[in-house]
Amino acid sequence: MQTVFSGIQPSGELHLGNYLGAVRNWVALQDLQEQDRTQCVFCIVDYHAITQGLEPGELSRRTVEMATDLLACGIDPARSILFVQSHVPEHTELAWVLSAVTPMGDLGRMTQFKDKSDKQPENINVGLFSYPVLQAADIILYRAQVVPVGQDQLQHLELAREIVRRFHARWGEIFPEPQARLTSTPKILGLDGNAKMSKSLGNTITLGEPDEVIRRKLATAATDPARVRRKDPGNPELCNVNTLHTFFSDVDRVQWVREGCTTAGIGCLECKGALADNLIAHLAPIRARKAELEARPALVEEALREGARRARELARATMLEVRARVGLWS
Ligand code: TRP
């Protein structure tokens, strides 16, 4: 039996970057799990989120929104374990134990720590520094072998393996070494065409966005910068709108874009209009489920409670063993 674990920050509504980069793959892994003898465990990491300065009301609102969107996208609480990190206190408990075998120097080398410190110089807290220790705890609490993540998390995963090795060297082998499963999605850029799509940069399209907003936002999206006038041919490889077409449009349409763009046969607006149609069609069932869940918030709450109950059962068993190995008197 293999366990897949992944976590996502409660950043509120999902946007296309989260969807293509993470959640779509989670749903695919979940759908494989019967054949693969796999258990999928997905966690909304609210304890990680508090290292950034969110208002309390905002944190809980975003947590519920994230859960709603994950369910709307097809995470099925009957098959996967979906829960909120802080509902399972063993995460922070194990993180403390792991912090005793984590070298400070390794944490100081994490590029995300440096990036986040640059972004919030007024709030460089210890939690931001030890963030990867909690992340390692998230994973090994469920003895997960497979961790679907994007490129930006590889360094954290490498450190998680190092922490596991140090735990083993000191207290004996009990965990598998977790492996990252890289999602094959290319980086999804924001509408500005410069930076990764991200809520804090305000360059996103969220899954719940009304049709007109999707059309309006796409119309402003950056394309190949060399294509200044309608008659200039463009290079689809340098165009984020083309990247999105490859996910939401069929092969004929993708071919139409490629030909039309490179020969200036179609204009960018026409290309974006076709993308908007296909994107809206793709999102329609997700949005319908989202509306259902928003009308019945108790469904979301129940799913999270049940997920936490199941997660906690697994987490408790691991912590019992950890306590015994470490020699904590019981
Ligand atoms: N750090 C991850 C991110 O920012 C989220 C995360 C927390 C995570 N715990 C995890 C991802 C465990 C994978 C496994 O995307």
Boltz pocket constraint, residues with backbone or C-beta under 6 A from the ligand:
constraints:
  - pocket:
      binder: B
      contacts: [[A, 5], [A, 6], [A, 7], [A, 8], [A, 9], [A, 45], [A, 48], [A, 134], [A, 135], [A, 138], [A, 139], [A, 147], [A, 148], [A, 149], [A, 153]]
      max_distance: 6.0
